[in-house]
């Protein structure tokens, strides 16, 4: 499996941002690739536009103790396996969000091509939503996962 991490400094209070991000409707409202996110108890079902098709899964969310953190794991969906977490820490008058997703696609021989594209779609959706909910924002870790690569594999200038 391959892990991808995104860390974003925000201008919003950690508790307020946590409450906002636990409402699944905010993702479809702010991220163009998110078609829908629905919640049923401790599960969330995601549907993303992906490369002319869709990428979907249902995940079980586990809130960690009394902290502002969630661990998740796919129960059904397009990944062979998928786990992840997100947490929000207070930082000055704002907060820092750390989102990690670790997955393996079901087509192993195409993973080198598909995995980075899937990660980019997911992480860009997370970043776009956080940027809309908690300005000003600054990406601290993982901005290279959000950028399309040129055919040679190098980042565009």
N, C-alpha and C positions, 0 to 999 in steps of 0.2 A: 504494500500500500504506500501511497505517497501523501505526505502531509503538506498542507499549504496554510500559511499563517498571515493574517492581516492585523495590524495594530494601528489604531487611529486615535489621536488626541482630539478631544471635542471641547466645545464651549458650554456644554450642558451638564447640569448636576447629575451625578451617577444614578441616584435613585429615580429621578424623573426619566432619564434615558432608559433605564431598565424597564420601567413601567411601559414606556412607549414601545420598546422593542418586543415586549411579550404580547403585543396586539398584532396578530398575523396580517391584518389588513394593511398595515403600513408598508409592507414590502411591495405588494401589488400596486399600491398607490404611488410609490416613489421610484421604483426600479422598472424600467421598460421591459426587461427580459422576464420579469416575474408575471406570469399569467394569473396565478392564484396561490394563496396559502390559506388553508383552512385548519382550524384547531378543533379537536374533539377530546376533551379531557387532557391527558398528558401526551397525546400524539398530535403531530402536525403533518399535513400532506402538502407537498410542494409541487408546482407545475411551472417549469421555466421554458421559455422559447430557447431552442438550442440548435444552431446550425441548420435552420430550415425545418426542424422537427421539434420534438419536445424532450425534456429531461424531467423525470418525475420520481418521487419517492415519498414514503411515509416514514417519519422518524418518531421515536419515543424520546421525550424530553424529561430529564431529571434535574430539578432545581437543587443546587448544592446548599444544604443547610440553610442558614439565614443570610448567606452572602448573595451578591449580585452576580450569580454564575449559573450556567446551564450546561449540562453534558447531554449529548444526543447520539442516537444510534439508529441507523436505518432498520426498519422492520420488514419492509417490502419496497421494491422499486428497481430502478435501472442500474444501480451499482451492484457489483458482486459483493462488496462490503463497504460500509461507510460509517464512520464515527466522527465526532467532533465536540467542540465546546466553545462557549463564549463567556466572557466575563467583563465586568465593568468595574473599574477602580476609581475612586475619587482622586482628583489631581488638581490642586489649587481650587479655583472656582468652577472648574469643568470636570472632565473625566477622561479616562483612557479605556477604549474598548479593545479587547484582544479576541479575535475569532480564529479558530483553527478547524480545518476540515481535513480528514484523512480518508482516502477512498481508493478503491480499485475498481476499474470498469470491468464489465463482463466479457470484453473482447481483448484478451491478453496481448495478442500480437499487434493490436492497434493502440495500445495504451500510451505509447510514446507520443502519438499524435492527438488522441482523444482526451487524455487526462488533462493536459495543460489548457485545452479549449474549454473543457467542462469547469475546471477550476476558475478560469478567467470569468466565465459567465456567472458563476456563483459568487465569487469574491467581488466582482463589479456590482452585483445586485446588493450585496451587503454594504459596500462602501457608499453607493449612491443613496441608499436609504439612510445611513448614518449621517451623511453630509446634509441631507434634507432636514433631518430631525434635530441636529445638534451643531449648527454652525457657531463659530468657525471651526473647521476641522483641518487636521494635518496628518497625512499618512506617515507613520513612523517606521513601520516594517511591512514589506510585502508589495510595495507599489509596482515592482517589476512583474508581478502576477497579473496586473490589470492592463498591461500594454500588449497589443498585438505585435507579434514578431514578424520580421521580413522573411521572405522565402529562404534566405541564407541562415536564418535562425538568430541573427543579430537584432538587437533592439533598433527601431528606427530613430533617426537623429532629429 
